[in-house]
Amino acid sequence: MAKQSKRFREAQALVQDGKFYTAEEAVALVKQTATAKFDETIELHVRLGVDPKYADQQVRGAIVLPNGIGKTKRVLAFVTGEKVAEAQAAGADYVGSDDLVAKIQGGWFDFDVAVATPDMMRIIGRLGKLLGPRGLMPNPKLGTVTPDIAKAIAEQKAGKVEYRTDKQGNIHCPIGKKTFEDDKLKENYQTLIDTLIRVKPAAAKGQYIRSITLAASMGPGVPIQL
């Protein structure tokens, strides 16, 4: 087990053992524990009462948080024809088709999210083994494969985030930065929690939300009361 730094131990000492905090208290405390020299990301971790090995219990989707996440995403758009100008006007950082496919096959992944029009999936399919493991493969369920490419790009630039259960049924998702105002972090937090509740799988049995923890990227977890 890695040795904890003095900075981390001091931050952890601020979190009262055995206490569960309100969302407002947790936001304030997490910002207090974010003592790194950069603007730390504030992350939400939710343990769900689902078994992701069953398709009907997987939780996955994407949402535009009301206050963004404090990061400008580099958006790649797979498009052709008139959609090229549309994607460029919407603010895509990289626009193309076969040329981008070849570039990615050569080992280039200098982008944060990829969007595409449905007709492009025929050529993007060959990138599945490269983009899939990195979470970069365009997906209709996430709104990244759509005829309305301008809307998809605008949503990504506005701070759209993906949420999905890992193998243990946990959700890990950024909700902003340390420099965000408390009320903006709280609003992003509540929006994501409300969304997870709304998309609860019908097959999920028993208690659905098992635990909620808020943490800065370099700080200790702060448990939130259910």
Secondary structure, 3 states (H helix, E strand, C coil): CCCCCHHHHHHHCCCCCCCCECHHHHHHHHHHHCCCCCCCEEEEEEEECCCCCCHHHCCEEEEECCCCCCCCCCEEEECCCCHHHHHHHHCCCEEECHHHHHHHHCCCCCCCEEEECHHHHHHHHHHHHHHCCCCCCCCHHHCCECCCHHHHHHHHHHCEEEEEECCCCEEEEEEEECCCCHHHHHHHHHHHHHHHHHCCCCCCCCCCEEEEEEEECCCCCEEECC
